[in-house]
Amino acid sequence: MLFNSLHFLVFFPVVLILFYVLPHRWRWAMLLVASYYFYMGWNAAYASLLFITTTVDYFVARRIELCSEKRDRKRWLLLSLSANLGLLLYFKYYNFFIDNINHLSGSELKYMQFLLPVGISFYTFQEMGYVIDVYRGQLKAEKHYGKFALFVAYFPQLVAGPIERAGHLIHQLKQQVWLRYENFSKGIQFIIWGFFKKVVVADNLAIIVDTVYAQPENFGTNWLLLATYFFAFQIYCDFSGYSDIAIGVAKTMGIDLMENFRIPYLARSISEFWSRWHISLSTWFRDYLYIPLGGSRISEWRTNLNLFAVFAISGLWHGAAWTFIIWGILHGSYLVIENLLKKRERNSTNTIRGSIIIKAIRTIFIFHLVLFAWIFFRADSLGDAVTVIDGIFSFAPQQAELPVEILRLLYLGILFKAFFVVALFASDPWMRKILRSETHLTYTPKLLLFGFLLAVIVLFGNWGEVEFIYFQF
């Protein structure tokens, strides 16, 4: 089920009413049924995978807590990791591996005909984080199967995050909640802002991006650049819009989900970018992969190697294609180079002070490093990515001549879309402060602001039920 669908606009109010009407002891059961219904709205059969991994991890965590020997605890942990990663590898990466084997060996192994279970990467990582925390002794195993199942399947963040930690979410799902104006008002504000980013900005930008990236060889430098810049804002508004809606929906039920984006395009370094972008994933990789590999406590070359490897794996997490792996490798390379430059700066006596101009230049430079990597993330193949890069840097002319009337309409559409991008970029830091209650905006101006955003959503939103980009991961 999509947030931006009529189905959800009926589903959510019904769930919210039931949540506050039912006695507290039955709310978890209603939310669990609603969450599975939400997931089965996409593909009912794949709800069985969610049930299987939930059941395995529930019993494994209980067994780990009962074991006194570390060797036995580790065996149960390996069972959980094998079950979770095994299903993830099979459904998400099987055809990718077969394709590469066929290409390298000339064999003709058969592909499997199945759809990628939506959200499998997200709920798999969420469950693995829970079991690892229990194994480390940082968390008590949840004894109530149904409430653990709700933690895994909680519908606002089930299919595209944030990837929640059990220590943060489970106790909130158990607590007694009363209907409060503050929670409801704050939740609706997040939902409206999320819908604005998704249906007004992201889905309108997608029209240009999808057209150009579908056949990049037919477009010249100007169009390729435009589509690439637009994609940077499309993916940000699409994914952060989903996170905002998820945070808002949960907030109306008195539950706080973690912040997943923090104005990432204002970062002045790649490491700062990753502390602002998809925070739940970057901190997951930090805590469950990078630090166990040694983190920054080991030699410099090992630290950089681990950093590079983690981001290559992060690229593979995003998708079973070489384009995503290269995207991860690029970010890993950026971070390694950044670490080496930081060491050189520390050893240098000539330190340039951070004036406003220098900070602005660094922000623009980092944005363009991220922008270059986005080409691989968006391109349908490595060949298309090379075509886009070649077209941009070779100042290629437009390949297909378009009638003047069509061009006029296209340029008017571009101006319309660019206006919303500029408006978003200018207002995003301010809106974040409003949503986080970091400003003292009074009731009337806030009502007018969100009323205006709601009107813009209705008038200019693309209501074609376009899927969120991160559903494919």
TORVO-889754 format. One record per atom (N, C-alpha, C): x, y, z. Coordinates in steps of 0.2 Angstrom, whole numbers, padded with zeros to 4 digits, always signed. Layout:
REM residues N
XYZ...
This chain:
REM residues 473
+0004-0006+0000+0000+0000+0000+0004+0006+0000+0003+0011-0004+0007+0017-0005+0004+0022+0000+0008+0026+0003+0006+0032+0007+0002+0037+0002+0004+0038-0004+0001+0043-0009-0005+0039-0013-0009+0036-0009-0015+0032-0013-0021+0033-0009-0027+0033-0013-0033+0033-0010-0034+0028-0004-0031+0022-0006-0032+0016-0001-0029+0018+0006-0023+0022+0006-0020+0024+0012-0024+0029+0016-0027+0034+0012-0031+0039+0014-0037+0037+0018-0040+0031+0016-0045+0028+0020-0042+0023+0026-0037+0020+0024-0034+0015+0029-0032+0019+0036-0028+0024+0035-0025+0027+0040-0030+0030+0045-0035+0034+0043-0040+0036+0048-0043+0031+0052-0045+0025+0048-0048+0020+0052-0044+0017+0057-0037+0016+0055-0032+0013+0060-0032+0018+0066-0031+0024+0065-0031+0029+0070-0037+0029+0075-0043+0029+0072-0049+0029+0076-0049+0023+0081-0047+0017+0077-0047+0011+0081-0042+0011+0087-0036+0014+0085-0031+0014+0090-0033+0018+0097-0037+0023+0096-0039+0027+0102-0045+0025+0105-0049+0021+0101-0056+0018+0103-0055+0012+0107-0050+0008+0105-0049+0001+0108-0045+0002+0115-0047-0003+0120-0043-0003+0126-0035-0004+0124-0031-0001+0129-0024-0001+0128-0021-0009+0127-0024-0013+0130-0022-0020+0130-0023-0024+0123-0027-0021+0119-0029-0024+0112-0026-0020+0107-0023-0014+0108-0020-0010+0103-0014-0013+0099-0010-0017+0102-0004-0020+0099-0007-0025+0094-0012-0029+0095-0015-0034+0091-0018-0030+0085-0022-0025+0086-0025-0021+0080-0019-0018+0076-0014-0015+0079-0009-0013+0075-0005-0018+0071-0004-0024+0074-0001-0030+0070-0005-0032+0064-0012-0033+0065-0016-0035+0060-0016-0029+0054-0016-0023+0056-0016-0017+0051-0009-0017+0048-0004-0019+0051+0003-0018+0048+0003-0024+0043+0001-0030+0044+0001-0035+0039-0004-0034+0034-0009-0031+0035-0014-0029+0030-0011-0024+0025-0007-0019+0028-0004-0014+0024+0001-0017+0020+0005-0022+0022+0010-0025+0018+0007-0030+0013+0002-0033+0015-0001-0038+0010-0005-0034+0004-0006-0027+0005-0009-0023+0000-0004-0023-0006+0002-0025-0005+0007-0025-0011+0007-0032-0014+0008-0037-0009+0009-0044-0012+0008-0048-0006+0002-0051-0005+0000-0055+0001+0004-0061+0002+0007-0064-0003+0011-0070-0003+0017-0069+0001+0020-0063+0000+0027-0062+0003+0026-0060+0010+0020-0059+0013+0019-0058+0020+0022-0064+0024+0022-0070+0021+0025-0076+0024+0032-0075+0025+0036-0072+0021+0043-0071+0023+0044-0066+0029+0040-0061+0030+0040-0057+0036+0038-0061+0042+0033-0066+0041+0032-0070+0047+0037-0075+0049+0040-0078+0043+0046-0083+0045+0052-0080+0048+0054-0074+0046+0060-0071+0049+0058-0068+0056+0052-0066+0057+0050-0064+0063+0050-0070+0068+0047-0075+0066+0047-0081+0071+0054-0084+0072+0058-0084+0067+0065-0087+0068+0069-0082+0073+0068-0075+0072+0072-0071+0076+0069-0070+0084+0063-0071+0084+0060-0071+0091+0063-0077+0095+0062-0083+0092+0065-0089+0096+0072-0089+0097+0076-0087+0092+0083-0086+0092+0085-0081+0098+0082-0076+0098+0084-0071+0103+0083-0074+0110+0077-0077+0111+0075-0080+0118+0081-0085+0119+0083-0089+0114+0088-0095+0116+0095-0091+0118+0096-0086+0114+0103-0083+0116+0103-0080+0123+0097-0078+0125+0097-0075+0132+0098-0080+0137+0095-0086+0135+0096-0092+0140+0102-0095+0140+0106-0095+0135+0113-0098+0135+0118-0094+0139+0122-0098+0143+0127-0096+0147+0134-0096+0143+0135-0101+0139+0141-0101+0135+0141-0097+0129+0147-0093+0128+0147-0089+0122+0147-0093+0116+0150-0099+0116+0150-0103+0110+0143-0104+0108+0138-0106+0112+0131-0108+0111+0128-0101+0108+0129-0096+0112+0126-0090+0110+0128-0088+0102+0134-0089+0101+0136-0087+0094+0133-0092+0089+0132-0098+0090+0128-0103+0086+0121-0100+0084+0118-0098+0089+0111-0096+0088+0111-0089+0084+0116-0085+0086+0117-0079+0082+0118-0080+0074+0122-0085+0073+0124-0087+0066+0118-0090+0063+0113-0094+0066+0107-0096+0064+0103-0090+0061+0102-0085+0066+0098-0080+0064+0101-0076+0058+0107-0074+0058+0110-0071+0052+0110-0075+0046+0110-0081+0046+0110-0086+0040+0103-0086+0037+0098-0086+0042+0091-0086+0040+0089-0079+0036+0091-0074+0040+0089-0067+0037+0093-0065+0031+0100-0066+0031+0104-0065+0025+0102-0070+0019+0101-0076+0021+0099-0081+0016+0093-0079+0012+0088-0077+0015+0082-0075+0011+0083-0069+0007+0087-0064+0010+0089-0058+0007+0093-0059+0001+0098-0063+0001+0102-0065-0004+0098-0069-0010+0094-0073-0008+0090-0077-0013+0085-0073-0017+0081-0069-0013+0076-0065-0017+0079-0059-0020+0084-0056-0017+0087-0049-0020+0093-0050-0024+0097-0055-0023+0103-0056-0027+0104-0062-0031+0100-0067-0031+0101-0073-0034+0102-0072-0042+0097-0068-0045+0097-0067-0052+0104-0062-0054+0106-0058-0049+0112-0054-0051+0118-0059-0051+0118-0063-0046+0124-0068-0046+0124-0072-0053+0118-0075-0054+0117-0079-0060+0119-0075-0066+0117-0069-0067+0118-0065-0073+0126-0064-0074+0130-0063-0068+0137-0062-0068+0140-0069-0070+0138-0074-0067+0141-0081-0069+0140-0083-0076+0134-0082-0079+0132-0083-0086+0137-0079-0090+0138-0072-0088+0142-0068-0092+0149-0070-0092+0152-0072-0086+0159-0074-0086+0161-0081-0089+0156-0085-0088+0157-0092-0090+0154-0094-0096+0150-0090-0099+0146-0092-0105+0141-0097-0104+0139-0099-0098+0134-0104-0096+0127-0101-0097+0122-0105-0096+0115-0102-0097+0111-0105-0091+0113-0103-0085+0109-0105-0079+0103-0101-0079+0098-0104-0077+0091-0101-0077+0090-0096-0072+0086-0090-0074+0085-0085-0069+0078-0087-0065+0077-0085-0059+0071-0086-0055+0066-0080-0057+0060-0082-0058+0055-0078-0059+0051-0076-0053+0053-0071-0050+0049-0068-0044+0050-0061-0043+0046-0057-0040+0046-0050-0038+0051-0050-0032+0054-0044-0031+0058-0043-0025+0053-0041-0020+0053-0044-0014+0049-0042-0009+0050-0035-0006+0045-0031-0007+0046-0024-0005+0048-0023+0003+0053-0019+0004+0055-0018+0011+0059-0023+0014+0061-0028+0010+0065-0034+0013+0072-0032+0016+0075-0027+0013+0081-0025+0015+0081-0021+0022+0075-0017+0023+0074-0013+0029+0072-0018+0035+0067-0022+0034+0065-0026+0040+0070-0031+0041+0074-0034+0037+0079-0039+0038+0085-0035+0042+0087-0029+0041+0092-0026+0045+0089-0024+0052+0083-0022+0052+0080-0021+0058+0080-0027+0063+0078-0033+0060+0078-0039+0064+0085-0041+0066+0090-0040+0062+0097-0042+0063+0100-0038+0069+0098-0031+0068+0101-0027+0074+0098-0029+0080+0092-0031+0081+0089-0033+0087+0092-0039+0090+0093-0044+0086+0096-0051+0088+0104-0049+0090+0107-0045+0086+0114-0043+0088+0114-0040+0095+0110-0035+0096+0109-0032+0102+0108-0037+0108+0104-0041+0107+0102-0046+0112+0109-0051+0113+0112-0053+0108+0118-0056+0109+0124-0053+0112+0124-0046+0111+0129-0042+0115+0127-0041+0122+0121-0042+0124+0119-0041+0131+0117-0034+0132+0116-0030+0126+0113-0023+0127+0106-0023+0127+0102-0028+0126+0095-0028+0126+0092-0035+0128+0087-0034+0132+0083-0040+0134+0079-0043+0128+0079-0049+0128+0074-0052+0122+0067-0051+0124+0063-0049+0119+0056-0048+0120+0052-0055+0121+0049-0055+0126+0045-0062+0128+0039-0062+0125+0035-0057+0123+0029-0057+0120+0030-0057+0112+0028-0063+0109+0029-0064+0102+0025-0059+0098+0019-0057+0100+0015-0053+0096+0018-0046+0096+0020-0043+0102+0023-0037+0102+0030-0036+0098+0034-0042+0098+0040-0042+0094+0038-0042+0087+0033-0046+0085+0030-0046+0078+0028-0039+0076+0025-0035+0080+0023-0028+0079+0029-0024+0078+0034-0025+0082+0041-0021+0081+0043-0022+0074+0043-0028+0071+0046-0029+0065+0042-0026+0059+0035-0027+0060+0030-0026+0055+0027-0019+0055+0029-0015+0060+0025-0008+0061+0024-0004+0055+0018-0003+0053+0017-0001+0046+0020+0005+0044+0021+0011+0048+0023+0017+0045+0030+0016+0042+0035+0012+0046+0041+0012+0043+0043+0005+0041+0039+0001+0039+0040-0006+0037+0044-0007+0031+0042-0003+0026+0044-0004+0019+0050+0000+0017+0051+0006+0020+0057+0010+0018+0059+0014+0024+0059+0011+0030+0062+0014+0036+0059+0020+0039+0062+0024+0043+0069+0022+0046+0069+0015+0049+0076+0013+0049+0077+0006+0052+0078+0007+0059+0073+0006+0063+0073+0007+0070+0077+0002+0074+0079+0004+0080+0082+0000+0085+0077-0003+0090+0077-0009+0092+0073-0012+0096+0072-0008+0103+0078-0006+0105+0079-0002+0111+0075+0004+0111+0074+0007+0105+0070+0013+0105+0063+0013+0103+0061+0007+0100+0054+0007+0097+0050+0002+0101+0052-0004+0104+0048-0009+0107+0044-0006+0113+0048-0002+0117+0045+0000+0123+0040+0005+0122+0040+0009+0116+0035+0014+0114+0029+0011+0112+0030+0005+0108+0024+0001+0106+0020-0002+0112+0023-0003+0118+0020-0005+0124+0016+0000+0128+0019+0006+0128+0017+0011+0132+0009+0013+0131+0006+0015+0137-0001+0018+0137+0000+0025+0133-0005+0026+0128-0005+0033+0125-0012+0035+0125-0013+0042+0126-0019+0045+0126-0019+0050+0120-0025+0051+0118-0025+0056+0112-0023+0063+0115-0018+0066+0112-0016+0072+0114-0015+0077+0107-0018+0083+0108-0018+0088+0103-0011+0089+0100-0006+0089+0105+0001+0090+0103+0004+0085+0098+0003+0079+0100+0005+0073+0095+0001+0073+0089-0005+0074+0089-0009+0074+0083-0007+0080+0078-0007+0086+0081-0005+0092+0077+0002+0091+0074+0007+0089+0078+0014+0088+0076+0014+0082+0070+0010+0077+0071+0010+0072+0066+0007+0074+0060+0002+0078+0060-0001+0080+0054+0004+0085+0050+0007+0089+0054+0012+0094+0051+0018+0090+0047+0020+0084+0050+0025+0080+0047+0022+0077+0040+0016+0075+0041+0013+0071+0035+0012+0076+0029+0010+0082+0031+0009+0087+0025+0015+0089+0022+0020+0090+0026+0027+0092+0023+0030+0086+0019+0029+0080+0021+0031+0074+0018+0027+0073+0011+0021+0074+0011+0017+0074+0005+0019+0079+0000+0020+0085+0003+0023+0091-0002+0029+0089-0005+0034+0086-0001+0040+0084-0004+0039+0078-0010+0035+0074-0008+0034+0068-0012+0030+0070-0019+0024+0072-0018+0019+0072-0024+0020+0079-0027+0022+0084-0024+0023+0091-0028+0030+0091-0031+0035+0090-0027+0042+0091-0029+0045+0084-0033+0045+0079-0029+0048+0073-0032+0045+0070-0038+0038+0069-0037+0035+0066-0043+0034+0070-0049+0034+0077-0048+0035+0081-0054+0041+0081-0057+0047+0081-0053+0054+0081-0056+0055+0074-0059+0051+0069-0057+0052+0062-0060+0050+0062-0067+0046+0066-0070+0043+0066-0077+0049+0068-0081+0053+0073-0079+0059+0075-0083+0065+0070-0082+0066+0068-0076+0071+0063-0075+0070+0056-0078+0064+0054-0078+0063+0047-0081+0063+0047-0089+0061+0053-0091+0061+0054-0099+0068+0054-0101+0073+0058-0098+0080+0058-0100+0084+0052-0099+0083+0049-0093+0087+0043-0091+0085+0037-0095+0079+0037-0097+0076+0031-0101+0080+0030-0108+0082+0036-0111+0086+0036-0117+0091+0041-0117+0096+0041-0113+0101+0046-0112+0105+0048-0119+0105+0043-0123+0109+0044-0129+0105+0049-0134+0099+0050-0133+0095+0055-0137+0095+0062-0135+0098+0063-0129+0098+0070-0126+0105+0073-0126+0105+0080-0126+0112+0083-0126+0114+0085-0119+0119+0089-0118+0122+0090-0112+0117+0094-0107+0114+0099-0110+0109+0103-0106+0104+0099-0103+0101+0094-0107+0095+0090-0104+0098+0085-0099+0104+0082-0100+0107+0077-0096+0109+0080-0089+0112+0086-0089+0113+0090-0083+0107+0092-0079+0102+0094-0083+0096+0096-0080+0093+0090-0076+0092+0084-0080+0089+0078-0077+0093+0076-0071+0100+0076-0071+0104+0074-0065+0103+0078-0059+0103+0085-0060+0102+0089-0055+0095+0088-0052+0090+0087-0056+0083+0086-0054+0083+0079-0050+0087+0074-0052+0086+0068-0049+0089+0069-0042+0094+0073-0041+0097+0074-0034+0091+0076-0029+0087+0081-0032+0082+0083-0027+0076+0079-0027+0075+0075-0033+0069+0070-0033+0070+0065-0028+0076+0062-0028+0077+0056-0023+0077+0059-0016+0080+0065-0015+0080+0067-0008+0072+0069-0006+0069+0072-0010+0062+0073-0008+0057+0067-0008+0059+0062-0012+0055+0056-0012+0056+0052-0006+0063+0051-0004+0065+0047+0002+0063+0050+0009+0065+0057+0009+0064+0060+0015+0057+0062+0016+0053+0062+0010+0046+0063+0011+0043+0057+0014+0045+0051+0012+0042+0045+0015+0044+0045+0022+0050+0047+0024+0052+0047+0031+0048+0051+0035+0046+0057+0032+0042+0062+0036+0035+0060+0037+0032+0057+0032+0026+0054+0032+0026+0048+0038+0031+0044+0037+0031+0039+0042+0032+0041+0049+0036+0047+0050+0037+0050+0057+0030+0053+0059+0027+0056+0054+0020+0059+0056+0015+0054+0058+0014+0049+0054+0009+0044+0055+0010+0041+0062+0017+0039+0064+0018+0036+0070+0017+0041+0076+0018+0048+0075+0018+0053+0080+0010+0054+0082+0006+0053+0077-0001+0054+0079-0003+0048+0084+0001+0043+0084-0001+0037+0089+0004+0038+0095+0007+0044+0096+0012+0045+0102+0018+0041+0101+0020+0039+0095+0027+0035+0095+0032+0040+0091+0038+0040+0093+0043+0044+0090+0048+0040+0086+0048+0041+0080+0053+0037+0075+0059+0041+0075+0065+0038+0073+0071+0042+0073+0071+0047+0067+0075+0052+0067+0076+0057+0062+0080+0053+0057+0078+0053+0050+0082+0050+0045+0086+0054+0040+0084+0061+0040+0087+0066+0036+0088+0072+0040+0094+0076+0038+0095+0082+0042+0098+0087+0037+0094+0089+0032+0097+0094+0027+0103+0092+0024+0104+0086+0021+0111+0083+0019+0114+0087+0014+0111+0091+0009+0114+0094+0004+0118+0101+0006+0117+0102+0013+0121+0108+0016+0128+0105+0019+0129+0099+0018+0135+0096+0021+0142+0099+0018+0147+0100+0022+0153+0102+0020+0159+0097+0019+0157+0091+0020+0161+0085+0019+0157+0079+0018+0160+0074+0015+0156+0068+0014+0154+0064+0020+0159+0064+0025+0157+0061+0032+0151+0065+0035+0151+0072+0034+0145+0075+0037+0139+0074+0033+0140+0073+0026+0134+0071+0022+0131+0064+0025+0135+0060+0026+0132+0053+0029+0130+0053+0036+0131+0059+0039+0128+0060+0046+0122+0063+0045+0120+0065+0039+0114+0069+0038+0109+0065+0033+0112+0060+0029+0108+0056+0024+0106+0049+0027+0100+0047+0026+0098+0040+0028+0102+0038+0034+0101+0042+0039+0104+0041+0046+0103+0034+0049+0097+0032+0048+0096+0025+0051+0100+0020+0048+0102+0020+0041+0106+0015+0038+0113+0016+0040+0116+0023+0039+0123+0024+0040+0125+0022+0047+0120+0024+0052+0122+0022+0059+0122+0014+0060+0117+0011+0056+0117+0003+0057+0124+0000+0054+0126+0003+0049+0132+0000+0046+0138+0002+0051+0138+0008+0054+0143+0010+0058+0143+0005+0064+0137+0004+0067+0137+0000+0074+0138-0007+0073+0135-0010+0067+0135-0017+0067+0140-0020+0061+0144-0016+0058+0149-0018+0053+0155-0015+0054+0155-0008+0053+0162-0004+0054+0165-0005+0060+0162-0004+0066+0165-0004+0072+0167-0011+0074+0163-0016+0073+0166-0023+0074+0172-0025+0070+0173-0022+0064+0179-0023+0060+0185-0020+0063+0184-0015+0068+0189-0012+0071+0188-0004+0071+0184-0002+0067+0182+0005+0067+0189+0009+0066+0190+0015+0070+0196+0019+0069+0201+0017+0074+0200+0011+0078+0205+0009+0083+0211+0006+0080+0211+0004+0074+0216+0000+0071+0220+0004+0067+0225+0001+0063+0230+0005+0059+0226+0009+0053+0229+0015+0051+0226+0019+0046+0224+0016+0040+0228+0011+0037+0226+0008+0031+0221+0003+0032+0220+0000+0038+0215-0005+0039+0208-0001+0040+0209+0005+0043+0203+0009+0044+0200+0011+0038+0204+0013+0033+0202+0016+0027+0199+0010+0022+0203+0004+0023+0200-0002+0019+0193-0004+0022+0192-0004+0028+0186-0006+0031+0180-0001+0029+0182+0006+0029+0178+0011+0027+0175+0010+0020+0180+0008+0016+0179+0007+0008+0175+0001+0008+0176-0004+0011+0172-0010+0011+0165-0009+0013+0164-0006+0018+0157-0005+0021+0153-0001+0016+0156+0004+0013+0152+0008+0008+0151+0004+0001+0155+0000+0000+0154-0005-0006+0148-0009-0005+0148-0012+0002+0143-0016+0004+0136-0012+0004+0137-0006+0006+0131-0002+0007+0128-0001+0000+0132+0000-0005+0130+0000-0012+0126-0006-0014+0129-0012-0013+0126-0018-0014+0119-0019-0010+0119-0016-0004+0112-0016+0000+0107-0013-0004+0109-0007-0008+0104-0003-0011+0101-0007-0017+0105-0011-0020+0102-0014-0026+0107-0019-0029+0104-0024-0033+0108-0030-0036+0110-0028-0043+0115-0023-0043+0117-0021-0050+0124-0017-0048+0128-0018-0054+0135-0015-0053+0134-0007-0052+0129-0004-0055+0128+0003-0054+0128+0005-0047+0124+0001-0043+0124+0003-0036+0131+0001-0032+0134-0004-0034+0141-0005-0031+0146+0000-0033+0146+0003-0039+0150+0008-0040+0148+0014-0037+0142+0016-0036+0140+0021-0032+0142+0021-0025+0142+0015-0022+0145+0014-0015+0152+0014-0015+0156+0012-0020+0163+0012-0021+0165+0020-0021+0161+0024-0025+0163+0031-0025+0163+0034-0019+0157+0033-0015+0157+0036-0008+0162+0033-0004+0164+0027-0004+0169+0024+0000+0176+0028-0002+0177+0029-0008+0183+0032-0011+0183+0039-0008+0178+0043-0009+0177+0050-0006+0180+0050+0001+0177+0045+0005+0178+0046+0012+0186+0044+0014+0189+0039+0010+0196+0038+0011+0200+0044+0009+0199+0047+0004+0202+0053+0002+0202+0058+0007+0195+0059+0009+0194+0064+0014+0198+0063+0021+0198+0057+0023+0202+0055+0029+0210+0057+0028+0212+0055+0022+0219+0057+0021+0221+0064+0020+0216+0068+0018+0217+0075+0017+0216+0078+0024+0212+0075+0028+0211+0078+0035+0218+0077+0039+0221+0071+0038+0227+0070+0042+0233+0075+0039+0233+0076+0033+0237+0081+0030+0236+0088+0033+0230+0090+0034+0228+0096+0037+0230+0097+0044+0230+0091+0048+0232+0091+0055+0239+0092+0055+0243+0089+0050+0250+0090+0051+0253+0096+0048+0248+0100+0045+0251+0106+0041+0250+0112+0046+0254+0117+0046+0254+0123+0050+0250+0128+0047+0249+0128+0040+0245+0133+0036+0237+0130+0036+0234+0132+0041+0226+0130+0041+0222+0136+0039+0218+0135+0034+0214+0140+0031+0208+0140+0035+0206+0146+0038+0200+0147+0042+0194+0147+0038+0189+0144+0041+0182+0143+0038+0178+0150+0037+0180+0154+0032+0175+0160+0031+0169+0157+0028+0164+0162+0027+0158+0160+0024+0159+0158+0017+0163+0161+0014+0164+0160+0007+0167+0153+0006+0172+0151+0010+0175+0145+0010+0170+0139+0012+0166+0140+0017+0161+0136+0018+0156+0134+0013+0154+0140+0009+0150+0139+0004+0153+0135-0002+0159+0137-0003+0163+0133-0009+0163+0126-0007+0165+0124-0001+0165+0117+0001+0158+0113+0001+0153+0117+0002+0146+0114+0002+0144+0113-0005+0146+0117-0010+0145+0116-0017+0149+0111-0020+0155+0110-0018+0159+0105-0020+0157+0098-0018+0155+0097-0011+0153+0091-0009+0146+0089-0012+0142+0094-0013+0136+0092-0017+0137+0090-0024+0142+0092-0027+0143+0090-0034+0147+0083-0034+0151+0081-0029+0153+0075-0028+0147+0070-0027+0143+0071-0023+0137+0067-0022+0133+0067-0028+0132+0072-0032+0128+0073-0038+0131+0068-0043+0138+0068-0044+0141+0063-0049+0140+0056-0047+0140+0054-0041+0138+0047-0039+0131+0046-0040+0127+0051-0040+0120+0049-0041+0118+0047-0048+0123+0049-0053+0122+0046-0060+0122+0039-0060+0126+0036-0057+0127+0028-0056+0121+0025-0053+0118+0029-0048+0113+0027-0044+0106+0027-0048+0106+0032-0052+0099+0032-0056+0100+0028-0063+0105+0028-0066+0106+0025-0072+0103+0018-0072+0100+0016-0078+0098+0009-0078+0103+0004-0079+0109+0006-0082+0114+0001-0083+0121+0005-0083+0126+0001-0082+0133+0005-0083+0134+0008-0089+0131+0005-0095+0132+0008-0101+0128+0015-0101+0122+0015-0098+0118+0022-0098+0122+0027-0094+0125+0025-0088+0129+0029-0084+0135+0032-0088+0138+0028-0092+0144+0031-0096+0141+0036-0101+0136+0034-0104+0133+0038-0109+0131+0045-0106+0128+0045-0100+0126+0052-0097+0133+0056-0095+0138+0052-0092+0144+0056-0091+0147+0059-0097+0148+0054-0102+0151+0057-0108+0147+0062-0111+0140+0062-0111+0136+0067-0114+0137+0074-0110+0138+0074-0104+0139+0080-0100+0145+0083-0101+0151+0079-0101+0157+0082-0101+0160+0083-0109+0156+0080-0113+0158+0081-0120+0154+0087-0124+0150+0090-0120+0145+0095-0122+0141+0093-0128+0138+0087-0128+0135+0084-0133+0129+0088-0135+0127+0089-0142+0121+0093-0144+0115+0088-0143+0109+0091-0144+0103+0087-0144+0103+0083-0150+0101+0077-0149+0101+0072-0154+0094+0072-0158+0089+0073-0154+0082+0073-0158+0080+0080-0158+0078+0082-0164+0075+0089-0165+0068+0089-0163+0066+0093-0158+0059+0094-0156+0055+0100-0159+0049+0099-0160+0045+0105-0163+0045+0111-0158+0045+0117-0160+0045+0123-0156+0039+0123-0151+0033+0120-0153+0028+0120-0148+0029+0116-0142+0032+0110-0143+0034+0105-0138+0039+0108-0134+0044+0111-0137+0050+0114-0133+0047+0119-0128+0042+0123-0130+0039+0129-0126+0036+0126-0120+0032+0120-0121+0029+0117-0116+0034+0114-0111+0039+0111-0114+0044+0108-0109+0047+0113-0105+0049+0119-0108+0053+0124-0104+0048+0127-0099+0042+0128-0100+0037+0130-0095+0037+0125-0090+0036+0119-0091+0036+0114-0086+0042+0114-0082+0048+0115-0085+0055+0115-0081+0055+0121-0077+0052+0127-0079+0052+0132-0075+0048+0131-0068+0042+0128-0070+0037+0126-0064+0041+0121-0059+0044+0116-0062+0048+0112-0057+0053+0115-0054+0057+0119-0057+0063+0122-0054+0061+0127-0049+0055+0130-0050+0052+0135-0044+0051+0131-0038+0048+0125-0038+0047+0121-0032+0054+0118-0029+0059+0117-0033+0065+0115-0031+0068+0121-0027+0068+0127-0030+0071+0132-0026+0067+0134-0020+0061+0133-0020+0056+0135-0014+0058+0130-0009+0059+0123-0011+0061+0118-0006+0067+0119-0003+0072+0121-0007+0079+0122-0004+0079+0128+0000+0076+0133-0001+0076+0139+0003+0072+0138+0010+0067+0134+0009+0062+0133+0015+0064+0127+0020+0068+0122+0017+0069+0116+0021+0072+0117+0028+0077+0121+0028+0080+0122+0035+0075+0125+0040+0071+0130+0037+0066+0133+0041+0061+0128+0043+0058+0124+0039+0053+0119+0040+0055+0114+0045+0062+0112+0045+0064+0107+0049+0064+0110+0056+0065+0116+0057+0065+0120+0064+0058+0120+0066+0053+0121+0062+0046+0121+0064+0044+0115+0066+0045+0109+0062+0043+0103+0064+0046+0100+0070+0052+0102+0071+0056+0100+0077+0055+0105+0083+0050+0109+0082+0048+0114+0088+0054+0118+0090+0058+0120+0085+0064+0124+0087+0063+0132+0085+0057+0134+0084+0055+0140+0083+0049+0142+0087+0047+0148+0088+0041+0150+0092+0036+0153+0087+0034+0149+0082+0029+0151+0077+0022+0150+0081+0018+0155+0081+0012+0155+0084+0007+0151+0080+0001+0149+0083-0004+0145+0080-0007+0147+0074-0008+0154+0073-0011+0156+0067-0007+0156+0061+0000+0159+0061+0004+0158+0056+0006+0151+0054+0006+0146+0059+0007+0139+0057+0001+0136+0054-0005+0138+0056-0011+0136+0052-0011+0138+0045-0009+0144+0044-0009+0147+0037-0004+0144+0033+0002+0142+0036+0007+0139+0032+0005+0132+0030+0003+0128+0034+0001+0121+0032-0005+0121+0028-0009+0126+0029-0015+0126+0025-0013+0128+0018-0008+0132+0017-0006+0134+0010-0002+0128+0007+0002+0124+0011+0005+0118+0009+0000+0113+0006-0005+0112+0010-0011+0108+0008-0014+0110+0002-0015+0116+0001-0018+0119-0006-0013+0117-0011-0007+0118-0010-0002+0117-0016-0002+0110-0017-0002+0105-0012-0002+0098-0013-0008+0096-0018-0014+0099-0016-0020+0097-0020-0020+0100-0027-0017+0106-0028-0017+0109-0034-0012+0107-0039-0006+0106-0036+0000+0104-0040+0003+0097-0039+0000+0093-0035+0003+0087-0034+0002+0082-0039+0007+0078-0040+0006+0072-0045+0003+0066-0042-0004+0065-0043-0007+0060-0039-0008+0054-0043-0003+0052-0047-0003+0046-0051-0001+0039-0047-0001+0040-0040+0001+0034-0036+0008+0031-0038+0013+0036-0039+0020+0034-0040+0023+0031-0034+0026+0025-0035+0030+0022-0030+0035+0026-0027+0037+0025-0021+0043+0028-0018+0049+0025-0021+0054+0028-0022+0060+0025-0025+0063+0020-0021+0063+0021-0014+0067+0016-0010+0062+0009-0009+0056+0009-0012+0053+0003-0012+0056-0003-0015+0060-0001-0020+0064-0006-0024+0070-0009-0020+0071-0006-0014+0077-0009-0010+0075-0013-0005
